[in-house]
Amino acid sequence: MSLDASRTAPRPRPTAVRETRRRLEHARDSRMEQLRALDAGGHSADDDLLSVQRDAIQRVLTEIDEAFARVDAGTYGTCLGCSEPVPPERLEILPYTRYCVPCQSRAAA
């Protein structure tokens, strides 16, 4: 008989979940403000740099949405590469990260 790890793993405290959601909401709000600023800048729609910036912001917004899904699933803070906990310091700096530093380095290579 196997145990479902998602049912046996300790659940984060409600205050930790609220703080995580607050950080993710702040990150999302910041990126949305960046998009509004780009759109309000009166630049040409053909500007390649603006297009690259918009794409990068959209990718981060997608990562933030995926982080919210991980919070809901109870897997937030677990590296998708090695299944080990992502250090809290990394999550403070980059709350939507999917990987610990070593796995992120491997994924980028």
N, C-alpha and C positions, 0 to 999 in steps of 0.2 A: 504494500500500500504506500503510494507516494504522497507526500504532503505538497500542497500548493503553496509555494513560497510567498505569493502575494497575500495569502491568508495567515501565514505564520510570522511574517516579518513584522517588527514593531512599527506601529503607525506613528507618524509625526504628531507632536503635540498640536492642539488647535492654534495656540499662539504662534508656533513656528510656521504653520500653514498660512496664517493671516499675514505674517511678516514676509513670507515668500511671495504671496499674492501681491502684497503692497510693492515689493521690489519689482516684480514683473509688470505691474500696472504702471509704475514710474518709468520703466524702460520703454514700454509701449507708448506712453504719453509723450516721452521725449522724442521718439522716432516719428510719431505723428506730427509733432510740432516741426521737426526738421523737414518733413514732406511739405507742410503748409508753407514754410519759409521758402523752400525751393520753388513752389508754385507761385508765390507772391512776388518773386524776384523780378518778374518781367523779362525773363530770358527767353531766347528763341527755343521753340520746342525741338529744334534740330540739334541743339547743343549736346555734343557727345558726352562731355563731362557730367552734365546734369542728368543725362540718361543713365550713366554708370552709377551716379550717386543715388538716384531713385531706385535702381535695381538693387543696390546694396542695402538700402533701407528696407525695401520690400522683403529681401531675404531675412533680415533680422526680425522683422515683424512676423514672418512665418515661423522662425525659431522660437519667438516669444509665445506664439499660439501653441506650438508643440510643447513648450515648457508648461503652460497651463494644463494641457492634457496630461502630462506626466504627474503634475500635482494631483489632479483628479484621480488618476490611476494609482497613486501611492508609490510611484517609481521615481519621483523627482529626487535629484541628488545622487542617483546611481548612474555610473558611467555606462554608456551604451556600448563601449568597446570591451571593457574588462569586467563589468558588473560589480566593480568595487565602488565604495562611496567616493564622490567627488569632494575634495577638501572644502570645508565651509568658507575658507578665505577666497577660494576661486569662485564659489557661488555668490559671494558678496560682490565681487568685482564684475562678474559676468553671470547674472542670475539665470540666464536662459541657456547656459552651456550644456552640451550633451555629453561632454567627455572630460576626463581628467587630463592633466597636461601631457603625460606620456602618450595616451591614446590620441589626443588631438594632434600631437606631433606626427604620429604614424598616419593619421587620416589625411593630413595636409601634404604628406610626402608623395 
